[in-house]
Amino acid sequence: MATTTNRNVSVERTASGQITVVNNRGGQITIGTGSDSDFTPTELLLAAAGSCTAIDVDTITSRRAEPEAFQVRVDTPTRCATKAATGSPTLTSPSASPFRPESKATPPARSCRKP
């Protein structure tokens, strides 16, 4: 049976519009508002979802042959977007066409306009 390890991070405000996150292994990420090169909270959420997909793909494909490279792209509409999001990551490979998992349900379109 696998051992369960608790994951935790420390989140600290370091300046106006700037947050630093530190994990228990000493890794750090600076989070900002999008006005500079720092990741925004939304970008980090997208990175987490894409990273989970990438780790799974790497683990599964490495069982047969070591992949040269692959890329996972995760997109989401902005808060005021009028198009619906599929919520599915797109997996692309240099030697293959893009693969997009099918989504069974498409969320309704969102808009910033108040009714």
C-alpha positions, 0 to 999 in steps of 0.5 A: 500500500502506498504511503500518503504524504501531505502536500502543503505550501506557504503563501505570503504577500511580499509586495503590492500585487505580489505573492510568493509561494514556498513548498516544504522542499524550498521551491518558490513561485512568485505570483502577480497580477499579470502586469509583469512576467510573474504567473497569475493565479489563473495561469498557475491553475492552468499549469497545474491541470496541464502538468497533471496531463503531461505527467500522465502522458509521459508515464504512459508513453514511456512504457513503450518508448521514450518520447522525444518531446510533447507539449500540452496546451491548456486554454481558458476564456477570459472572465468576460469571454462570450465563447464557451470553454471546453475545459479539455487540454490539447496535447500536441506532438512534433510528429503528430497532429494535435489531439483534443480529448472529447468533452461530453458536456460543453459549459454554457457561454459566459458574459460580463453583461448583467441581465 
